[in-house]
Amino acid sequence: MNKEQPTNSNILTPCPPKNSFVIGSWDDEENFYAAIPCGNGLAIIHKGVTIKICRNTVSAKNYIEKHQKRRNKS
């Protein structure tokens, strides 16, 4: 009979949680984006709506840059 204590192995992961970030000025709501942790990725929020979930910080920043350019053209 095994009498070992079960372990919580997820606390031993070497990857720290992703940090959130914002791009733009709080006063300029047209160009204000926030990226917050959501599951295993980052949810990009613009005008209070989640517009995309990206896998990492680099892809989130790239998507925000493309979204800003697309909005400025119209």
C-alpha positions, 0 to 999 in steps of 0.5 A, spaced: 500 500 500 502 506 497 502 512 503 505 517 499 503 524 500 500 527 493 504 533 490 501 539 487 506 539 481 504 545 478 507 549 483 514 547 481 513 549 474 519 553 471 515 558 467 513 564 471 506 567 469 505 572 464 504 579 465 499 584 463 501 590 459 497 596 456 499 600 450 496 607 449 494 613 453 488 612 458 485 618 456 485 616 448 480 610 448 481 609 440 488 607 441 488 604 448 489 597 448 490 592 454 493 585 454 491 581 460 493 573 462 487 569 460 488 561 460 495 560 457 495 566 453 494 574 453 487 576 452 487 583 448 482 588 450 480 594 446 474 598 448 472 593 453 471 588 448 476 582 448 478 582 440 483 576 440 487 571 445 494 571 443 499 565 445 505 570 448 507 577 449 510 578 442 504 576 438 500 580 442 504 586 441 504 585 433 497 584 433 495 590 437 500 594 432 496 591 426 490 593 429 492 600 430 494 601 423 487 597 420 483 602 424 487 608 422 486 607 415 478 607 415 
